[in-house]
Structure formats: C-alpha cells, structure tokens
Amino acid sequence: MSSTLNESERWRDELPEADAFSAEEFRAWRGLIRLRQTAMREIDRRLRAASDITLADYGVLITLVGASGMRLRMSDLGAQRMLSPSGMTRVVAGLEDRGLVRREPDPTDGRGSLAALTRAGLEALRRAQVHHHAAVRETYLGRLTPRELDRLAQLFEKALPGVISSPVWPANDSGAR
C-alpha cells in the first residue's frame, strides 16, 4: 500500500499544478463552493419536504413574481435562471402541470411564448418562502452580523460588478463571463 502511495505522490510532484491558487485564493474559492453547495442542498431539501417545490421551481416562481405582469418570455426567464432552453422548458412544464405557471403566446413575437405566474403559483411561492427564508438564515445569513452582511455584499459586487446592484441577473448577455 505504501509503495502505491509513494508512487502517487511522485506523480503529483512530476505533474505540478499550473498557475496554482495562493493559499488565500484557495480558501476563498473553496469556502464559496462549499457554502453554496451546502446551502443550496439544504434549501432544496427543505422546500421539497415542506412544499413539494424544488429549488429550481422556486427560482422560476420568484423570478416571475418580480417581473412586469408576473410574466416573462421563456428565453428571458431561462437566461435569468441560468438554465438551458431545455432545462427551462422542463421546469416550466412541471410547474404548468401543477397549475402554478401557464404558458401564453408572446403577443410581440408569435414564435415565442411567455411563462406567467398563476394565483396558485403565487400562493405556493408565498408558502415556500417561509421555508426558503428560514433555511437561508439558518445555513448562511443568520450567522453574520448586519455589518458583515453589508461587507460581504460589497465584496461580491467588487468581485463581479453588477452581481448585487443589477436588478436582473445576468445584467446582459455577457452576464457572468
């Protein structure tokens, strides 16, 4: 066993990491990834258990409630949720099957369609928000002071301008590139 371990370590030394992160960069990146994965997994678990809504469903519903007329072109909704067209279609179809969203023809472009939030969808969103907010606070926000939250938002905005200040994300087609 130790000869295999020594051989593996030799390979690692022979093939060094290109342009390695500094210790500070690595800690910041690892922390962000671990925090995101842990929080999102827990939020999704709680939403499913309490309201039969997935985190992806919640994302669509919360995006629609903030849109003008509580409706968006499917392509715009997909862009804002950072989902592929097929992924967006699957989520919206599931919501539509449950009466939470309906699809309507786009009056400005007959080739496209709009996703519109229904009253039942808004009611489901409001019920789910209780669990969403509690999970976010327990896994993330509630551990930070108001001053730390403000500083964190400033740092996010500095790292990726517009990520906090833009009312819609991605802010444009180049978004997070």
C-alpha positions in Angstrom: 0.0 0.0 0.0 2.7 2.5 0.9 4.5 1.9 -2.4 1.3 2.8 -4.3 1.0 5.9 -2.1 4.7 6.9 -2.7 4.2 6.4 -6.5 1.0 8.6 -6.4 2.9 11.3 -4.6 5.7 11.1 -7.1 3.2 11.6 -10.0 1.8 14.6 -8.2 5.4 16.0 -7.9 6.1 15.2 -11.6 2.9 16.9 -12.8 2.7 20.1 -10.7 -0.4 22.3 -10.8 -0.2 25.0 -13.4 -0.8 28.6 -12.1 -1.8 27.3 -8.6 -4.0 29.4 -6.4 -2.4 31.2 -3.5 -3.5 29.9 -0.1 -5.8 32.9 0.3 -7.4 32.4 -3.1 -7.8 28.7 -2.5 -9.5 29.2 0.9 -11.9 31.9 -0.5 -12.8 29.7 -3.5 -13.2 26.5 -1.5 -15.3 28.4 1.0 -17.6 29.8 -1.6 -18.1 26.4 -3.3 -18.7 24.6 -0.1 -21.1 27.2 1.3 -23.0 27.3 -2.0 -23.3 23.5 -2.2 -24.3 23.1 1.4 -26.8 25.9 1.5 -28.4 25.0 -1.9 -28.7 21.3 -1.0 -30.3 22.2 2.4 -32.7 24.8 0.9 -33.8 22.3 -1.8 -34.3 19.5 0.8 -36.5 21.7 3.0 -38.5 23.1 0.1 -39.2 19.6 -1.2 -40.2 18.3 2.2 -42.4 21.3 3.2 -44.0 22.4 -0.1 -43.3 19.9 -2.8 -41.4 22.6 -4.7 -37.8 22.2 -5.8 -35.2 25.0 -5.6 -35.4 25.2 -9.4 -39.2 25.6 -9.2 -38.8 28.3 -6.5 -36.3 30.1 -8.7 -38.7 30.3 -11.6 -41.6 31.4 -9.3 -39.6 34.1 -7.5 -38.3 35.4 -10.9 -41.8 35.6 -12.3 -43.3 37.4 -9.3 -40.7 40.2 -9.8 -41.3 40.5 -13.5 -43.6 43.0 -15.1 -47.1 41.5 -15.2 -45.6 38.4 -13.4 -44.7 37.0 -16.9 -41.5 36.7 -18.9 -40.5 35.3 -22.3 -39.3 31.8 -21.8 -35.9 32.7 -23.2 -35.5 35.7 -20.8 -36.7 33.5 -17.9 -34.1 30.9 -18.8 -31.4 33.5 -19.1 -32.2 34.9 -15.7 -32.3 31.5 -14.1 -29.2 30.5 -16.0 -30.9 27.4 -17.4 -30.6 26.0 -20.9 -33.7 26.2 -23.0 -34.5 22.5 -22.5 -33.9 22.8 -18.7 -36.2 25.8 -18.6 -38.9 24.0 -20.6 -38.7 21.0 -18.2 -39.1 23.2 -15.1 -41.9 25.3 -16.5 -43.7 22.2 -17.8 -43.7 20.7 -14.3 -45.0 24.0 -12.8 -47.6 24.2 -15.6 -48.8 20.6 -14.9 -49.4 21.7 -11.3 -51.2 24.9 -12.3 -48.5 27.2 -10.8 -47.5 28.7 -14.2 -49.2 28.9 -17.5 -47.7 29.4 -21.0 -49.1 32.1 -23.2 -48.2 33.1 -26.8 -45.9 36.1 -26.9 -48.1 38.9 -28.4 -44.9 40.7 -29.7 -43.5 37.6 -31.4 -45.6 34.6 -32.4 -42.7 32.3 -32.4 -42.1 32.7 -28.7 -44.1 32.1 -25.5 -44.4 33.7 -22.1 -44.4 32.0 -18.8 -47.0 33.6 -16.5 -47.4 33.1 -12.8 -50.9 32.0 -11.7 -52.6 32.8 -8.5 -52.0 29.2 -7.3 -48.3 29.7 -8.2 -48.1 32.9 -6.1 -49.8 31.1 -3.2 -47.3 28.2 -3.5 -44.4 30.7 -3.6 -45.6 32.5 -0.5 -45.9 29.2 1.4 -42.5 28.1 0.2 -40.9 31.4 1.1 -41.3 30.7 4.8 -39.2 27.6 4.5 -36.7 29.1 2.0 -36.1 32.2 4.2 -35.7 30.0 7.3 -33.2 27.7 5.6 -31.2 30.6 4.1 -31.0 32.2 7.5 -30.0 29.0 9.3 -27.4 27.9 6.8 -25.9 31.3 6.0 -27.3 34.8 6.8 -28.2 34.2 10.4 -24.5 33.6 11.3 -23.4 37.0 10.2 -24.0 40.4 11.7 -25.7 43.2 9.7 -22.2 44.8 9.2 -20.7 41.5 8.0 -23.6 41.1 5.6 -23.1 44.6 4.2 -19.4 44.0 3.8 -20.0 40.6 2.1 -22.4 42.3 -0.4 -19.7 44.9 -1.1 -17.1 42.2 -1.7 -19.4 40.3 -4.0 -20.1 43.5 -6.0 -16.3 44.2 -6.2 -15.6 40.7 -7.3 -18.3 40.7 -10.0 -19.7 44.2 -10.7 -23.5 44.2 -11.0 -23.9 40.9 -9.2 -25.6 42.8 -6.3 -26.6 46.1 -7.9 -28.2 44.9 -11.0 -32.0 44.3 -10.6 -31.8 41.5 -13.2 -29.0 38.9 -13.4 -27.2 38.3 -15.7 -27.2 42.0 -16.3 -26.9 41.4 -20.0 -25.9 38.6 -22.5 -22.3 38.7 -21.3 -23.6 38.2 -17.7 -21.1 36.4 -15.6 -18.5 36.0 -18.2 
